[in-house]
Amino acid sequence: MSASENTLALQHIDAEHHLHPFTNTRELNARGVRIIESAQGVYLRDTEGNRILDGMSGLWCVAVGHGRQDIIDAVSKQLSQLTFYNTFFNTSHPPVIELSRLLSTVTPSQFNRFFYTGSGSESNDTIFRLARYYWELMGEPEKQIFVGRENGYHGSTVAAASLGGFSSMHRQGGLPIPGIVHAPQPFWWGNGGDMDPDTFGRHVAQQTLQMIDEIGAHKVAAMIAEPIQGAGGVIVPPRTYWPELAAGLKQRNVLLISDEVICGFGRTGEWFGCELMGIEPDFMTLAKGITSGYVPMGAVAVSDRIASVLLEQGGEFAHGYTYSGHPAACAAAIKNLQILQSEKLVERVRDDIGPYLQAKWRALTEHPMIGEAVMEGLIGSFQFTSDKAARSTFPAEAKIGLTARDLSFQNGLVLRAVGDRMVIAPPFCLTHAEADELIEKVQRVIELTYAHARGLGLIA
Ligand SMILES: *Cc1c(COP(=O)(O)O)cnc(C)c1O
């Protein structure tokens, strides 16, 4: 069977039997799915033999790069030793114990206890219950309401999707559930109007605090936010936003949940995004980079302040997942964290490859169609605009972002589109030569998209 016959056969079965996440499966089936067969380092290979630079680390997760034999060996060794045992009934096992110790050393100092889950979504559902339970134990059972943000992403389970601010998700299945409100996002390019970024950052922080005051802080349990919004389009808040917001939440006795599923474990050049932003959350949501995606895993970091109340005043926390602390996932996480430490990959993102790529990335704004280009560590985005000075966007029907995404894939680079914003989050092992290749490909994609938009008369 030739490569293309093999691809067609697989595409046919996929179309018959596979319901894809966040996908219009009818449209996908009509065009034919792309099948990724193998990956090594920062490169993917599909069944057609194309080599594609993975600008998205799989789905924000493969931080150390694809195909690391040391992680594969650690997982395999653990599976031979102890494939599975639960952590519910007065039992534990060495890998979950070692991972908990290790996490307490890499997370900010207030975090010394960890609850394990299978994903970021499950972690946020866990925090939703934990935070309300905490306030019950504190004798403030009225504190029930959660503040999320418009265009925030916290996962796809019922509580997580409700905490998130994607209206496309809320429209399906009657979300959000009661008790959740959404504050504005600190997206200066899109919403800042005539304000300068710093003024806008303070303005959005104050709007959020005002929302809380209108509800009554005695009814608000917590605010959840990503330090940098990921799935919402890599939106880096103005530097004034976080300090002002975090101080206001503290004053009002509202807990802060930092959703670190993307920002955590070095993505921003610090171990955690909250450290980059200078804030001290009460909970952190962890997933993705915790195992670099080698085995699914999520976790909740619980601060000492919360944990002491749960332990001293609480009883049984009636919550858990069969796979909480799965031995194979723990083994993958331990080895992954050891690699981040021993190969100094977080420092590499902060001091070497991060700044190297950022300089070239920011220069993309020299192009007439690029409105802004931002990057912290190795997470970035650029914005297509039909008019730079007016910061205007293309009509949604023009699907400029999706066009660019497809052109990018065809040119051997994975870029993700969020509306007309293109996002990138490559593995930390990206070399300078690979970064150059990435930028060359991005420039080609921008030129092709520009030609496309001009052909449609959407830009001069
Ligand atoms: C991906 C993501 C989640 C959800 O994680 P899953 O493992 O897909 O459930 C939650 N929060 C953020 C910020 C994410 O990017």
The ligand as an SDF file (V2000), in Angstrom:
LIG
                    3D

 15 15  0  0  0  0  0  0  0  0999 V2000
   -5.9390   23.0590   28.5350 C   0  0  0  0  0  0  0  0  0  0  0  0
   -6.3450   23.8960   29.6780 C   0  0  0  0  0  0  0  0  0  0  0  0
   -7.2010   23.4180   30.6760 C   0  0  0  0  0  0  0  0  0  0  0  0
   -7.8760   22.0910   30.5810 C   0  0  0  0  0  0  0  0  0  0  0  0
   -6.9870   21.0370   30.6530 O   0  0  0  0  0  0  0  0  0  0  0  0
   -7.4370   19.6080   30.0550 P   0  0  0  0  0  0  0  0  0  0  0  0
   -6.2810   18.7320   30.4300 O   0  0  0  0  0  0  0  0  0  0  0  0
   -7.6400   19.7820   28.5940 O   0  0  0  0  0  0  0  0  0  0  0  0
   -8.6780   19.2250   30.7620 O   0  0  0  0  0  0  0  0  0  0  0  0
   -7.4450   24.2190   31.7670 C   0  0  0  0  0  0  0  0  0  0  0  0
   -6.8930   25.4290   31.8790 N   0  0  0  0  0  0  0  0  0  0  0  0
   -6.0800   25.9350   30.9350 C   0  0  0  0  0  0  0  0  0  0  0  0
   -5.4760   27.2760   31.1290 C   0  0  0  0  0  0  0  0  0  0  0  0
   -5.8000   25.1910   29.7950 C   0  0  0  0  0  0  0  0  0  0  0  0
   -5.0330   25.6970   28.8380 O   0  0  0  0  0  0  0  0  0  0  0  0
  1  2  1  0
  2  3  1  0
  2 14  2  0
  3  4  1  0
  3 10  2  0
  4  5  1  0
  5  6  1  0
  6  7  2  0
  6  8  1  0
  6  9  1  0
 10 11  1  0
 11 12  2  0
 12 13  1  0
 12 14  1  0
 14 15  1  0
M  END
$$$$
